[in-house]
Amino acid sequence: MRYEHTQTAPLYLILAASTAGLLVTAWTVPILPMRIMFSVIGGLMLLLTFSFRQLTVSDQRDHLLVQFGPLPLFRRRVKYAEMESVQRGRTSFLDGWGIHFSLSGGWVWNLWGFDCVDVKFKSGRRLRIGTDDPDGLESFLKLYAQLEFAQSSLSK
């Protein structure tokens, strides 16, 4: 039983357009300190553009890996043993996209859209994983949790 799904979205096009604007500005500004500033900010935006082009969620046997890419600067490991419950949900417009703490509580890792899987941990923390495959991710995590519970019951 394995799960891997990659979502792509046009968010990176917004970042790419911003990057292009900054780099063009860097070449046209006659003041050297401003040129350096726009070049540095443009370079950082270029990194973000390649970091937020896709969101991959994959099973890694003992944890779920949530990773933006193709340049994997931002990733999170979610240990199955720490999960308490999983359910399909929807983020709001205020929850937005990217990686941040949500106004409704918990962390949001979302690339595009409003469908998500809401993971609650035994510690009380919460994580909302944005996906365009909410049914598949929810089913996988619930099935995995059932198998994990059955295996721990048999080993006792």
Buried (B, 14 or more C-beta within 10 A) or exposed (E): EEBEBBBEBEBBEEBBEBBBEBBEBBEEBEEEEEBEBBBEBBBEBBEBBBBBBBBBBBBBEEBBBBBBBEBEEBEBEBEBEEBEEBEBBEBEEEBEBBBEEBEBEBBBBBBBBBBBBBBBBEEEEBBBBBBBBBEBBBBBBBEBBEEBEEEEEEEE
